[in-house]
Amino acid sequence: MSEFNFTQEVLLSMERIEAKLEEVSKNQQEMREDSKRLETRLRKVEQKTNLIGAIGGTGAAAVVALSMDYIKKTLGL
């Protein structure tokens, strides 16, 4: 193999490596963006879950209180 062919092969290999590195970099950026979107969604779901839990807890307390009142009235207490 001549020196020219070897140099040309090395340059072509370096170009392929650079292209792969750019592709990896782009994929990493997309993954970071996806991660941020997922984190945002997770926070929204967590907030809604907390709200539902708070509403459910309040509702459960109201049901217990009404049940207690009904039982007291039924028993004549």
N, C-alpha and C positions, 0 to 999 in steps of 0.2 A: 504494500500500500504506500502510495507516495505521501509525502508530507502535506501536499495540498489537499488530497482526499481526506487525510486524517484531520486536518484543521477544519475542513468543511463539515465532516461528521461531528466533530466536537461542537462547532457552532450550531448545527442543526439540533443536536442533543440539548444544548443550553437553551435554545429557543423553545423546545418542547417542555423543558423543565420550567422555564419562566411562564409558559402558558398554563401549565398545571398549577403552579403557585398562585397565579391570578385566579384560576378557577377555585382553588381551595380558599383563597381570601374572600372571594365573592360568596361562596357557600357559608363561610363563617359569619359574614355580615348578615346573610339571610337568616341564619340560625339565631343570631343575636336579636334581630328584629322579631322573629317568631317567638322567641323567649319573652321579649318585652310584651308582645300582644297577649301571650298566654298568662303572664303574670298579671296584667291588667284585668283580663277576664276572671282570673282566680280571685282577685280582690273584690270584683263586683259580685261574684257568686258568694263569697264569704260575707260581704255586707248584707246581701239579701237573706242568706241563711241566718245571720245574727238577728235581722229584723223579724224574720218568720219565727225564730225561736223566742224572741221577746214578746211578739204578739201571741204566740201559742202559750207561753207561760202566763201571760196576763189573762188569756181566755180560760186556761185551766184553773187559775185562781178564782176567777169569777164563777165558773161552774161549781167548784167546791163550795164557795160561799153560798151560792143559791141552793145547792143541795143541802147544806147544813141548815139553812133557813127553813127549807121545806120539811126536813126531818124534825126540826124543833116544833114547827107548827103542827105537824102530823101527830107528834107525841104530846102536844099541849104544853111544851116547856116554855 
